[in-house]
Structures are given as structure tokens and as C-alpha cells.
Amino acid sequence: MTLRFLTTAVALFATAVASAQRLPDIPAPADVAAPPAEALRTPSGLVSRIITPGNGSETPRDTDFVTVHYTGWTSGGTLFDSSHARGMPSMFALNRVMAGWRECVLMMKVGETRRCWVPQDLAFNGQAGRPAGTVVFDIELLDVRRAPSTPPPDVAGPPPDAASTSSTLYYKVIKAGTGTRRPMARDNVTVHYSGWTTDGVLFDSTVLKGTPVTLDLNNVIRGWTEGLQLMVEGERTRFWIPERLAYKGERGKPRGMLVFDIDLIRIEAPIRSRF
């Protein structure tokens, strides 16, 4: 597991879909060319309407990271991007995306799907190779999290309601999972994570990059190998890992107890040898 401090800025559509053939067949909505009269209009020129109400009360702040599924069309109905094409939701820092997209998401609640008509000056603003004019997005807000540069309030040590294993690995479920499977010690897993020292220093985070990583549970620190086997897909858990289950004082590695927030996105199919 790399300890490189990830500071790459998150930008919407940083990994664009190369061709229309790779995109899913998602028909444009009937109102793609013009929003209905009852749609909400803001002073900036953004227009939106709720497609599916949210099931939560949490709304994002402009410094937050959000996990979404989204699809984008031109006002002529041409599909130009979709997270569904990658088979995985996308994560973005709201202060790194186009102005209209950010304004739209800031109005949403977790679980909500909203259609947003984003005028050109709030969208790609004439960038070469990007759609011109008004673009339309269907955005489903799946999750909101604070920027990992702000450590958890309980980073100094496990709270009284944290559970522990016989090895003294402490953990607390932050977000319940949607799956039923748990990984085995030799499985590969796709995860998002952030790691802090107990004095609140962030030393590693895939969240800052916006791209999850796939890791071999047989090739990570012992606390990860043990802890991930307690999780189900879709779950986020905070772990307090004592030094003897982490880097054991290894030179160049963080020392002492370490705190990780880990999202188990997916248990990967085993790689089968051809030999």
C-alpha cells in the first residue's frame, strides 16, 4: 500500500470517455432541449428539477467530496459522458468542478436524483473538445464526506462505542454496507481510504485523487488484512490500528497507532493463473 501523499486535484471529466461506442445506451430525457415551466431557476441561470427525492437530510458543503452517478447530454440529446460507462460511481471535490455542476449538487440531499440544465458559461465555457452550449446532467447524490484534510473528531483514540478484536484492532462502522459478502484474507479489494496519525496528520488518501485503488489483502499491513474481513461491500469503517498491526516502527513509515477510514467498494474476482 503506497504512502505517497496524494495531492492531485480532482476535476470533473478528468478521465473522459474516449468514444461514443464505449458509452451505455442511455436515451436523452424528453425535456433535454428545454426545461419544463415548473423547474427551479436560480439567479446564475442554472435550471434544475428533482427526479427522485432524497432519503437523507444531509446536504453537501462546497468543500466536501461527493460520490455520484451521473449522465450528461448536450441540449440536442447527444450523450457525452456517464459514470455508468465505468461501472462505478465517481467521486469529486465540489470546489474542483464546473460552477453549474457544483451549484446543482449543493442543492441536493443524499439519495436524490436531480436533472440540471447548465448554461455554457457555467459549464465548459467554450473549452476545446468539450460540448458547447447548454448541457444537461442527471445526477444521483450517493454520498457526502468532508475533506480528508480535516481529521475525524475521534482521531486521537477509539471512542467508547468502538468495537475491538482480540488483537486490539478497534473499529466503528461509519456507513452501513449494501452487500452481504465479506472478503477473505487472500482476496483483492477495491477501496477508497484516508489515513491519519493520532495527532490528526493526514499521510495518505485516495479520496484526494478521486480514484479508488485495488489491493491484495495478503500484501497490506496486518490491521488492514484483519479489518477488511469484517466489512461488507458498500461499507465505510473507521479503524484504529496499533503500531504492531501497522508499520511496526519501520523507517519512513508513520509511527504509532494509525487511523483509517476505509470504504469497501468491491470484492474483486480472483485472478486465475494460465499456468
VOGU-3710 file (C-alpha; in Angstrom, 3 decimals, decimal comma):
1> mtlrflttav> 0,000/0,000/0,000  1,591/3,265/-1,080  2,286/6,010/1,412  2,653/8,665/-1,241  0,703/11,747/-0,212  -1,861/12,226/-2,932  -2,476/15,862/-3,781  -3,737/15,573/-7,318  -6,637/17,977/-7,877  -9,954/16,362/-8,617
11> alfatavasa> -11,552/17,639/-11,844  -14,856/16,693/-13,413  -14,336/14,566/-16,512  -10,592/14,249/-15,963  -10,890/10,766/-17,425  -13,216/11,353/-20,348  -14,858/8,557/-22,270  -12,911/8,190/-25,480  -15,713/7,353/-27,871  -19,473/7,078/-28,091
21> qrlpdipapa> -19,108/3,326/-28,626  -17,913/2,938/-25,037  -20,897/4,754/-23,553  -24,009/2,913/-22,384  -27,221/3,286/-24,338  -28,972/5,880/-22,175  -31,679/7,766/-24,092  -31,849/11,508/-23,576  -34,757/12,670/-21,402  -37,799/14,087/-23,167
31> dvaappaeal> -37,130/17,557/-21,751  -33,421/17,663/-22,634  -33,865/20,526/-25,108  -35,730/22,816/-22,730  -36,642/22,572/-19,035  -40,313/22,442/-18,053  -42,021/25,551/-16,695  -42,088/24,200/-13,136  -38,310/23,696/-12,983  -36,341/25,710/-10,417
41> rtpsglvsri> -34,383/28,648/-11,811  -31,551/30,349/-9,939  -30,097/33,842/-10,497  -26,981/32,332/-12,079  -29,029/30,825/-14,921  -28,916/27,243/-13,670  -32,197/25,339/-14,054  -32,988/22,096/-12,265  -35,737/19,778/-11,149  -35,873/16,834/-8,773
51> itpgngsetp> -36,336/13,469/-10,460  -36,199/11,337/-7,300  -36,348/12,892/-3,806  -33,522/12,162/-1,413  -33,846/9,789/1,503  -31,455/11,634/3,791  -31,175/15,040/5,410  -27,508/15,664/4,691  -26,597/18,251/2,073  -23,038/18,903/0,899
61> rdtdfvtvhy> -20,861/21,929/1,556  -18,701/23,440/-1,169  -15,528/21,988/0,384  -16,932/18,446/0,556  -16,225/15,400/-1,573  -19,284/13,781/-3,131  -19,879/10,353/-4,648  -22,321/10,384/-7,541  -23,651/8,573/-10,528  -24,240/10,953/-13,404
71> tgwtsggtlf> -25,029/11,133/-17,098  -24,540/14,140/-19,370  -26,177/15,090/-22,658  -25,980/18,082/-24,951  -29,229/20,014/-25,339  -29,528/18,280/-28,709  -29,749/14,919/-26,937  -26,235/13,593/-27,598  -24,816/11,540/-24,753  -21,245/12,652/-23,987
81> dsshargmps> -20,365/11,198/-20,581  -21,682/8,824/-17,933  -20,260/7,271/-14,785  -22,349/4,202/-15,648  -19,937/3,548/-18,535  -17,193/2,893/-15,985  -19,392/0,640/-13,874  -18,602/2,586/-10,719  -19,770/5,859/-9,141  -17,438/8,834/-9,400
91> mfalnrvmag> -16,044/10,929/-6,564  -15,394/14,645/-6,929  -14,250/17,545/-4,757  -17,002/20,121/-5,169  -14,551/23,005/-5,205  -12,817/21,481/-8,251  -15,735/21,050/-10,649  -17,597/23,283/-13,069  -19,603/26,068/-11,433  -23,029/24,874/-12,596
101> wrecvlmmkv> -22,414/21,286/-11,538  -21,310/22,452/-8,093  -24,316/24,743/-7,684  -26,667/21,927/-8,631  -25,181/19,393/-6,217  -25,159/21,878/-3,341  -28,974/21,940/-3,545  -29,271/18,163/-3,273  -29,781/15,717/-0,421  -28,191/12,280/-0,211
111> getrrcwvpq> -30,238/9,800/-2,250  -31,637/12,474/-4,527  -31,504/12,447/-8,320  -31,723/15,864/-9,934  -31,731/16,977/-13,585  -29,722/20,130/-14,188  -29,654/22,341/-17,278  -26,265/24,050/-17,107  -25,737/27,068/-19,405  -22,459/27,303/-21,269
121> dlafngqagr> -20,928/29,974/-19,020  -21,447/27,668/-16,011  -20,356/24,560/-17,915  -17,422/24,067/-20,286  -17,421/27,729/-21,325  -16,162/27,114/-24,848  -13,293/24,752/-23,954  -11,893/22,987/-26,983  -13,096/19,417/-27,305  -15,937/19,896/-24,811
131> pagtvvfdie> -19,646/20,162/-25,561  -20,757/23,686/-26,451  -23,906/25,416/-25,265  -26,188/24,222/-22,500  -25,501/20,724/-21,182  -27,903/18,581/-19,191  -26,952/16,276/-16,327  -28,875/13,686/-14,380  -27,011/13,481/-11,060  -27,649/10,965/-8,282
141> lldvrrapst> -26,031/12,007/-4,998  -24,908/8,812/-3,273  -22,646/10,056/-0,513  -21,094/13,139/1,062  -17,869/13,243/3,024  -15,754/16,010/4,489  -12,363/16,769/3,010  -9,799/14,336/4,477  -7,530/17,273/5,335  -9,867/17,655/8,331
151> pppdvagppp> -9,282/14,617/10,584  -12,166/12,746/12,248  -13,177/14,120/15,667  -12,141/10,842/17,317  -8,776/10,530/15,582  -6,844/10,585/18,872  -8,233/7,239/20,001  -11,182/4,862/19,687  -14,408/6,124/21,295  -16,309/4,062/23,883
161> daastsstly> -18,717/2,724/21,260  -15,940/1,310/19,062  -15,710/-2,474/18,855  -12,437/-4,373/19,126  -10,972/-7,701/18,127  -8,763/-9,979/20,202  -5,732/-8,404/18,508  -6,810/-4,957/19,853  -7,824/-3,680/16,433  -10,566/-1,121/17,119
171> ykvikagtgt> -13,238/-0,272/14,585  -16,513/1,549/14,130  -18,920/1,368/11,176  -19,446/4,875/9,807  -21,717/3,938/6,916  -23,578/0,642/6,676  -22,863/-1,528/3,662  -25,260/-2,668/0,980  -23,702/-6,079/0,327  -23,571/-9,360/2,176
181> rrpmardnvt> -20,177/-10,747/1,149  -17,030/-10,273/3,214  -13,558/-10,618/1,702  -11,157/-13,388/2,555  -7,522/-12,818/3,531  -6,217/-13,578/0,027  -8,827/-11,587/-1,909  -8,276/-8,427/-3,895  -10,468/-5,499/-2,912  -11,240/-2,112/-4,452
191> vhysgwttdg> -11,309/0,583/-1,792  -11,229/4,266/-1,039  -9,335/5,237/2,090  -7,750/8,049/4,081  -5,150/7,565/6,800  -4,164/9,817/9,722  -1,788/9,692/12,636  -3,453/10,087/16,027  -2,382/13,751/16,160  -4,526/14,373/13,078
201> vlfdstvlkg> -1,891/14,449/10,313  -3,184/13,064/7,011  -0,472/10,882/5,446  -2,310/9,142/2,603  -5,665/9,367/0,844  -7,210/8,021/-2,337  -10,109/10,413/-1,729  -7,959/13,416/-2,631  -7,210/11,833/-6,006  -10,803/10,767/-6,548
211> tpvtldlnnv> -9,787/7,324/-7,792  -10,087/4,106/-5,747  -7,331/1,502/-5,656  -7,359/-2,284/-5,865  -5,218/-4,032/-3,261  -4,240/-7,590/-2,410  -5,263/-8,221/1,212  -2,352/-10,618/1,506  0,057/-7,768/0,769  -1,029/-4,961/3,122
221> irgwteglql> -0,475/-4,207/6,796  -1,907/-6,793/9,177  -4,551/-4,421/10,550  -5,946/-3,958/7,053  -5,978/-7,702/6,352  -7,883/-8,325/9,577  -10,130/-5,292/9,360  -11,321/-5,637/5,777  -12,547/-9,162/6,503  -15,044/-7,622/8,939
231> mvegertrfw> -16,612/-5,442/6,225  -19,250/-5,947/3,554  -19,342/-4,226/0,181  -20,558/-0,639/0,347  -19,495/-0,222/3,980  -17,316/2,537/5,414  -15,493/1,712/8,620  -13,045/3,641/10,767  -10,139/1,602/12,134  -7,710/2,419/14,938
241> iperlaykge> -4,712/0,209/14,178  -1,990/-0,200/16,817  1,600/0,080/15,622  2,287/-3,661/15,867  -0,576/-4,244/13,359  0,585/-1,366/11,166  4,173/-0,484/10,189  5,904/-1,712/13,376  8,236/1,276/13,543  9,546/0,768/10,003
251> rgkprgmlvf> 11,756/3,625/8,868  9,982/6,136/6,634  6,525/4,937/7,644  4,055/6,569/10,044  4,638/5,509/13,632  2,284/4,716/16,458  -1,406/3,984/16,174  -2,888/4,847/12,786  -6,475/5,720/11,926  -8,042/4,762/8,601
261> didlirieap> -11,444/5,429/7,103  -11,927/2,659/4,535  -14,716/2,210/2,011  -15,013/-1,336/0,704  -16,293/-0,675/-2,784  -15,989/-4,126/-4,258  -14,512/-7,570/-3,684  -12,724/-8,436/-6,907  -12,873/-11,741/-8,709  -9,715/-13,791/-8,093
271> irsrf> -7,042/-13,686/-10,769  -6,619/-17,164/-12,206  -3,232/-18,240/-13,455  -2,979/-19,552/-17,003  -0,237/-21,979/-15,933
//
